[in-house]
Amino acid sequence: MADLITKWATQVAESELAAELPRRWAHTQGVAKRAIEVRRLLGGNSDRLVAAATLHDVGYAPRLAVTGFHPLDGARFLRDEHGADERLVRLVANHSFALLEAEERGLRDELASEFPLLDDPLLVDALVYCDMTTTPDGGRTSVQERIAEIISRYGADSVVGRFIRRAAPEILSSVQRIEAALAAQPR
């Protein structure tokens, strides 16, 4: 069963991203690789983490971009077209502190009412870690370099730039918690 959700997630993400957004697809594949590396921290939620990592940016697909806010567009697509697991959809909708960006875009109430935050701090932190330690091309990076890259790419005064600066303390804390949990794991 576990293999089925990760295979399904890969098929969905690849079909939506690979041809039209190859760089986004490379990032997605890198985030999924990080998820596989940290899955041992999550026990029964490990497959949900890998699926969410694989699907977290599916809302960037041009045909899915209804609001222009990829976490909301992706979550709606997964819910409405695929009937995906509610916890998976909520994780995609809220990945990497998306609620703060939704606020910048005037979509906070919409996101929060349709897709409430998931009450699973370890799972939420793990997805933040995977996303925020992966470059746009799928390589490994530090969280500090990733935040700086996002600000540089979008501009400090853009919606995304304002969001990422606001979210940075939370992002750093999430990544630090996962790094500490990984360091505490027996080798």
C-alpha positions in Angstrom: 0.0 0.0 0.0 2.8 2.4 0.9 4.5 2.0 -2.4 1.2 2.8 -4.2 0.9 6.3 -2.7 4.4 7.2 -3.6 4.1 5.8 -7.1 0.8 7.6 -7.6 2.3 10.9 -6.3 5.2 10.6 -8.6 3.0 9.9 -11.6 0.7 12.8 -10.8 3.6 15.3 -10.2 5.6 14.1 -13.3 2.6 14.4 -15.6 1.8 17.9 -14.4 5.3 19.3 -14.1 8.0 17.5 -16.1 7.2 18.7 -19.6 6.1 22.2 -18.9 8.2 23.1 -15.9 11.3 21.0 -16.0 13.2 23.1 -13.4 10.2 22.8 -11.0 10.2 19.1 -11.7 13.9 18.9 -10.8 13.2 20.7 -7.5 10.3 18.3 -6.8 12.5 15.3 -7.4 15.2 16.7 -5.0 12.6 17.4 -2.3 11.3 13.8 -2.7 14.9 12.5 -2.3 15.3 14.5 1.0 12.0 13.0 2.2 13.3 9.5 1.5 16.4 10.4 3.5 14.4 11.6 6.6 11.5 9.2 6.5 12.9 7.1 9.3 12.0 9.9 11.7 8.3 9.6 10.9 7.3 6.0 11.4 3.8 5.5 10.0 3.8 9.0 8.4 6.8 8.3 6.2 4.9 7.5 3.1 2.7 10.6 3.5 5.9 12.7 3.8 7.3 11.3 0.6 4.0 11.8 -1.3 3.6 15.4 0.0 7.2 16.2 -0.9 6.5 14.8 -4.4 3.3 16.8 -4.8 4.1 20.0 -2.8 4.6 22.2 -5.9 2.1 20.5 -8.3 0.0 23.7 -8.1 2.5 25.5 -10.3 1.4 23.5 -13.3 0.0 26.0 -15.7 -3.3 24.2 -16.2 -3.9 24.1 -12.4 -2.9 27.8 -11.7 -6.4 29.2 -10.9 -5.5 31.6 -8.0 -1.8 31.8 -8.8 -1.1 30.6 -5.3 0.4 27.1 -5.8 -0.3 25.6 -2.4 -4.0 26.3 -2.7 -4.2 25.4 -6.4 -2.3 22.2 -5.9 -4.4 21.2 -2.8 -7.7 21.8 -4.7 -6.5 19.8 -7.6 -5.5 16.9 -5.4 -8.8 17.0 -3.5 -11.1 17.6 -6.5 -9.5 15.7 -9.3 -7.9 12.8 -7.4 -9.9 12.6 -4.1 -6.5 12.4 -2.3 -6.1 11.7 1.4 -7.2 14.7 3.4 -4.0 14.8 5.5 -1.9 14.7 2.4 -3.9 17.5 0.8 -3.7 19.6 4.0 0.1 19.1 4.1 0.5 20.2 0.5 -1.8 23.2 1.1 0.2 24.4 4.0 3.7 23.4 3.1 6.6 25.7 4.2 4.3 28.1 6.1 2.1 28.8 3.1 -0.5 30.4 5.5 1.9 33.4 5.8 2.1 33.8 2.0 -1.7 33.3 1.7 -2.0 36.3 4.1 0.2 38.4 1.8 -2.0 37.4 -1.1 -5.3 38.0 0.7 -6.1 34.3 0.6 -5.5 33.4 4.3 -9.2 32.8 5.2 -9.7 30.8 2.0 -6.7 28.5 2.7 -7.3 28.2 6.4 -11.0 27.3 6.0 -10.6 24.8 3.2 -7.4 23.2 4.4 -6.8 23.6 8.1 -3.3 23.3 9.4 -2.2 19.8 10.2 -1.6 19.1 13.9 1.5 16.9 13.3 4.5 19.1 14.0 7.1 16.5 13.1 5.5 15.8 9.7 5.1 19.5 9.0 8.7 20.2 10.0 10.0 17.4 7.9 8.3 18.7 4.8 9.7 22.2 5.5 13.1 20.7 5.9 12.9 18.8 2.6 11.6 21.8 0.7 13.9 24.4 2.2 17.2 22.4 1.9 16.7 21.8 -1.8 17.7 24.2 -4.6 15.4 25.0 -7.6 17.5 22.5 -9.6 17.0 19.7 -7.0 20.4 19.9 -5.4 21.2 20.1 -1.7 21.6 23.5 0.0 21.6 25.1 3.4 18.3 26.7 4.6 20.1 30.0 4.8 21.2 29.8 1.2 17.7 28.7 0.1 16.0 31.6 1.8 18.6 34.0 0.2 18.0 32.4 -3.2 14.2 32.8 -3.0 14.6 36.5 -2.0 17.1 37.0 -4.8 14.9 35.3 -7.4 11.6 37.0 -6.5 12.9 40.3 -5.0 12.7 41.4 -1.4 9.6 43.6 -1.9 7.6 41.0 -3.9 4.8 39.0 -2.3 7.1 36.0 -2.1 10.0 38.1 -0.8 7.9 39.6 1.9 6.5 36.2 2.8 9.8 34.4 3.0 11.3 37.1 5.2 8.3 36.8 7.6 8.5 33.0 7.5 12.3 32.8 7.8 12.4 32.4 11.6 9.8 29.6 11.5 11.5 27.9 8.6 14.9 28.0 10.4 13.3 26.5 13.5 11.7 23.7 11.6 14.9 22.8 9.8 16.9 23.0 13.1 14.4 20.6 14.8 14.7 18.1 11.9 18.5 18.4 11.9 18.6 17.8 15.6 16.3 14.8 15.3 18.4 13.3 12.5 21.6 13.9 14.6 20.0 12.0 17.5 19.2 9.0 15.4 21.5 6.0 15.8 23.6 5.4 12.7 
